[in-house]
Every structure is written in C-alpha cells, then in structure tokens.
Amino acid sequence: MRPKLVLIVVPPLATLQDVTGPWEVFCRAEADVPGSYEVVIAATDADLQVRTKFGLPIICARSIHDVQGPIDTVLVAGSEQGVGGMDYFRLDATGRLQEMTVLWRPLPAVIAVHARLS
C-alpha cells in the first residue's frame, strides 16, 4: 500500500501557521505509522521561494505544476491572495471531488469553486 500523498499548497502571503500546523500533524502521524503519509509543500508557481504574510520566506519542495501521481489530500494555506477561493479539497480514487472546505467566502464563490472541481 502506498503512502497517502498530502499536498500543502503555499500561495504568496500565506499564513505561516497554516503551513506548519498541518505539516507537523501529518509528519507526526507518519512518524507514528511509517509509510502512512508523504507530505509535500508546494508553491503555486515555478518560484519555489514563497514569502509568508509577515515576510518569512519558505522554500517549497516543488511547484504544484510538478506534482505527479494521485493526490489524496490537498490543503491550501490561508492567504490574502488565496488560490481560486479554495481552502481544502480531497479527490476520490477516480480523481473526482470527494470533499471540499471553503472558509469565509460568500456563498456564490463557494458554489463557483465547487462547480469548477466537480
């Protein structure tokens, strides 16, 4: 059985805790059950250095455009810029939307993101 791929997307001006919190949770789970998770930090474009909200730069492992293979969980760090209004989504084995969380968005924006992913 392959490890579940967890992708943490870091848009420009991301909130640092939104990156490090999930990173630590999934890495601790991997330490407790080796082979359960592969956690990848990804930038939204080709530049792998992303400046967080208060200026601390993060060097991501890769760009979201370079991630291959089935992705089990995608978390998008909160940012004033965001990534298409999406905070979290998970795909099923066929690549279709299984679960999505959109925080602090007006309802029409949530519906638009859901329609784009369905």
Secondary structure, DSSP 8 states (H G I E B T S, - for coil): ---EEEEEEE-TTB-HHHHHHHHHHHHHHHHHSTTSEEEEEEESSS--EEE-TTS-EEE-SEEGGG--S--SEEEE--BSS-STT-SEEEE-TTS-EEEEE--S--HHHHHHHHHHH-
